[in-house]
Amino acid sequence: MARKVRVEYPGAVYHLRRRWTAADLARRRKGDGQKVKLALRPRQETTTTLRWIAQRLNMGVAGSLANLLRHAEGKR
Protein backbone atom coordinates (compact mmCIF):
# COMPACT_ATOMS: atom_id res chain seq x y z
CA MET A 1 0.00 0.00 0.00
CA ALA A 2 1.39 3.40 -0.96
CA ARG A 3 2.00 6.02 1.71
CA LYS A 4 0.13 9.29 1.76
CA VAL A 5 2.28 12.22 0.76
CA ARG A 6 1.93 14.97 3.35
CA VAL A 7 3.31 18.22 2.05
CA GLU A 8 3.17 21.02 4.58
CA TYR A 9 5.05 23.58 2.52
CA PRO A 10 6.37 23.68 -1.05
CA GLY A 11 9.41 21.47 -1.44
CA ALA A 12 8.79 19.48 1.74
CA VAL A 13 10.61 16.27 1.03
CA TYR A 14 12.63 15.81 4.21
CA HIS A 15 10.30 13.18 5.70
CA LEU A 16 9.81 11.40 2.38
CA ARG A 17 13.49 10.86 1.70
CA ARG A 18 14.11 8.78 4.77
CA ARG A 19 10.59 7.31 4.96
CA TRP A 20 10.53 7.96 8.69
CA THR A 21 7.29 7.97 10.59
CA ALA A 22 6.52 10.17 13.58
CA ALA A 23 7.40 7.20 15.80
CA ASP A 24 10.78 6.85 14.08
CA LEU A 25 11.52 10.52 14.71
CA ALA A 26 10.53 10.17 18.36
CA ARG A 27 12.80 7.13 18.83
CA ARG A 28 15.92 8.86 17.50
CA ARG A 29 17.98 11.17 19.69
CA LYS A 30 17.25 14.88 19.55
CA GLY A 31 20.73 15.62 18.20
CA ASP A 32 20.86 12.69 15.77
CA GLY A 33 23.06 13.52 12.79
CA GLN A 34 20.46 12.45 10.25
CA LYS A 35 17.84 14.66 11.90
CA VAL A 36 20.23 17.61 11.77
CA LYS A 37 20.77 17.02 8.05
CA LEU A 38 17.00 16.92 7.56
CA ALA A 39 16.62 20.17 9.50
CA LEU A 40 19.22 22.00 7.41
CA ARG A 41 17.30 21.84 4.16
CA PRO A 42 14.00 23.50 5.14
CA ARG A 43 15.96 26.08 7.12
CA GLN A 44 18.08 27.01 4.11
CA GLU A 45 15.37 26.83 1.45
CA THR A 46 12.32 28.24 3.24
CA THR A 47 11.34 30.73 5.88
CA THR A 48 10.21 28.13 8.39
CA THR A 49 11.07 28.90 11.98
CA LEU A 50 13.47 26.92 14.10
CA ARG A 51 10.64 26.28 16.53
CA TRP A 52 8.50 24.65 13.82
CA ILE A 53 11.37 22.48 12.56
CA ALA A 54 12.29 21.41 16.08
CA GLN A 55 8.69 20.42 16.81
CA ARG A 56 8.20 18.52 13.54
CA LEU A 57 11.44 16.55 13.89
CA ASN A 58 11.20 16.06 17.69
CA MET A 59 14.47 17.88 18.26
CA GLY A 60 13.69 19.71 21.50
CA VAL A 61 13.62 23.49 21.71
CA ALA A 62 14.57 25.96 19.01
CA GLY A 63 17.70 27.14 20.84
CA SER A 64 19.28 23.69 20.92
CA LEU A 65 18.39 23.17 17.26
CA ALA A 66 20.08 26.47 16.41
CA ASN A 67 23.27 25.25 18.09
CA LEU A 68 23.11 21.92 16.24
CA LEU A 69 22.62 23.66 12.90
CA ARG A 70 25.43 26.12 13.57
CA HIS A 71 27.75 23.25 14.42
CA ALA A 72 26.68 21.27 11.31
CA GLU A 73 27.16 24.27 9.01
CA GLY A 74 30.64 24.82 10.43
CA LYS A 75 31.64 21.27 9.47
CA ARG A 76 30.79 21.80 5.80
C-alpha positions as CSV (number, residue, x, y, z in Angstrom):
1,M,0.0,0.0,0.0
2,A,1.4,3.4,-1.0
3,R,2.0,6.0,1.7
4,K,0.1,9.3,1.8
5,V,2.3,12.2,0.8
6,R,1.9,15.0,3.3
7,V,3.3,18.2,2.0
8,E,3.2,21.0,4.6
9,Y,5.0,23.6,2.5
10,P,6.4,23.7,-1.0
11,G,9.4,21.5,-1.4
12,A,8.8,19.5,1.7
13,V,10.6,16.3,1.0
14,Y,12.6,15.8,4.2
15,H,10.3,13.2,5.7
16,L,9.8,11.4,2.4
17,R,13.5,10.9,1.7
18,R,14.1,8.8,4.8
19,R,10.6,7.3,5.0
20,W,10.5,8.0,8.7
21,T,7.3,8.0,10.6
22,A,6.5,10.2,13.6
23,A,7.4,7.2,15.8
24,D,10.8,6.8,14.1
25,L,11.5,10.5,14.7
26,A,10.5,10.2,18.4
27,R,12.8,7.1,18.8
28,R,15.9,8.9,17.5
29,R,18.0,11.2,19.7
30,K,17.2,14.9,19.5
31,G,20.7,15.6,18.2
32,D,20.9,12.7,15.8
33,G,23.1,13.5,12.8
34,Q,20.5,12.5,10.3
35,K,17.8,14.7,11.9
36,V,20.2,17.6,11.8
37,K,20.8,17.0,8.0
38,L,17.0,16.9,7.6
39,A,16.6,20.2,9.5
40,L,19.2,22.0,7.4
41,R,17.3,21.8,4.2
42,P,14.0,23.5,5.1
43,R,16.0,26.1,7.1
44,Q,18.1,27.0,4.1
45,E,15.4,26.8,1.5
46,T,12.3,28.2,3.2
47,T,11.3,30.7,5.9
48,T,10.2,28.1,8.4
49,T,11.1,28.9,12.0
50,L,13.5,26.9,14.1
51,R,10.6,26.3,16.5
52,W,8.5,24.7,13.8
53,I,11.4,22.5,12.6
54,A,12.3,21.4,16.1
55,Q,8.7,20.4,16.8
56,R,8.2,18.5,13.5
57,L,11.4,16.6,13.9
58,N,11.2,16.1,17.7
59,M,14.5,17.9,18.3
60,G,13.7,19.7,21.5
61,V,13.6,23.5,21.7
62,A,14.6,26.0,19.0
63,G,17.7,27.1,20.8
64,S,19.3,23.7,20.9
65,L,18.4,23.2,17.3
66,A,20.1,26.5,16.4
67,N,23.3,25.2,18.1
68,L,23.1,21.9,16.2
69,L,22.6,23.7,12.9
70,R,25.4,26.1,13.6
71,H,27.8,23.2,14.4
72,A,26.7,21.3,11.3
73,E,27.2,24.3,9.0
74,G,30.6,24.8,10.4
75,K,31.6,21.3,9.5
76,R,30.8,21.8,5.8
